[in-house]
C-alpha cells in the first residue's frame, strides 16, 4: 500500500493506494465505500 494526501470538503485527509484480488471480475471504476460520488473508493485494473 502507498499513502497519499487528499482532501474532502476542504479537510485534509490521508488516503491509500493498494491492490487486492478476488475470484470474480469487478468492472473498472466500480465504487466501494463512502464518498464514491467524489471519486474515493474507485477500483480499476
Sine and cosine of phi, psi and omega as CSV:
sin_phi,cos_phi,sin_psi,cos_psi,sin_omega,cos_omega
0.00,0.00,0.44,-0.90,0.01,-1.00
-0.76,-0.65,0.77,-0.63,0.04,-1.00
-0.98,0.19,0.63,-0.77,0.06,-1.00
-0.71,-0.71,0.58,-0.81,0.06,-1.00
-1.00,0.03,0.65,-0.76,0.01,-1.00
-0.50,-0.87,0.03,-1.00,0.07,-1.00
-0.63,-0.77,0.50,-0.86,0.04,-1.00
-0.75,-0.67,0.90,-0.44,-0.04,-1.00
0.82,0.57,0.62,0.78,0.04,-1.00
0.99,0.13,-0.04,1.00,0.01,-1.00
-0.99,-0.13,0.84,-0.54,0.01,-1.00
-0.91,0.41,0.66,-0.75,-0.01,-1.00
-0.67,-0.75,0.26,-0.97,0.07,-1.00
-0.94,-0.33,0.81,-0.58,0.04,-1.00
-0.90,-0.44,-0.09,-1.00,0.04,-1.00
-0.51,-0.86,0.43,-0.90,0.15,-0.99
-0.92,-0.40,0.69,-0.73,-0.02,-1.00
-0.41,-0.91,-0.02,-1.00,0.02,-1.00
-0.79,-0.62,0.41,-0.91,0.10,-0.99
-0.41,-0.91,0.23,-0.97,0.03,-1.00
-0.73,-0.69,0.53,-0.85,0.04,-1.00
-0.68,-0.73,0.25,-0.97,-0.03,-1.00
-0.99,-0.15,0.54,0.84,0.10,-0.99
-0.47,-0.88,0.26,-0.97,-0.06,-1.00
-1.00,0.08,0.81,-0.59,0.09,-1.00
-0.97,-0.25,0.79,-0.62,0.01,-1.00
-0.90,0.43,0.55,-0.83,0.08,-1.00
-0.85,0.52,0.56,-0.83,0.03,-1.00
0.91,0.42,0.40,0.92,0.12,-0.99
-0.94,0.35,0.68,-0.73,-0.01,-1.00
-0.99,-0.17,0.71,-0.70,0.00,-1.00
-0.78,-0.63,0.78,-0.63,0.09,-1.00
0.99,-0.10,-0.29,-0.96,-0.03,-1.00
-0.99,0.12,0.38,-0.93,0.06,-1.00
0.87,0.49,0.52,0.85,0.01,-1.00
-0.89,0.45,-0.60,0.80,-0.01,-1.00
-0.91,0.41,-0.30,0.95,0.05,-1.00
-0.99,-0.11,0.06,1.00,0.05,-1.00
0.99,-0.15,-0.01,1.00,0.03,-1.00
-1.00,0.09,0.58,-0.82,0.03,-1.00
0.98,0.19,0.39,0.92,-0.01,-1.00
-0.99,0.15,0.73,-0.68,0.01,-1.00
-0.94,-0.34,0.74,-0.68,0.13,-0.99
-0.50,-0.87,0.38,-0.92,-0.04,-1.00
-0.93,0.38,0.00,0.00,0.00,0.00
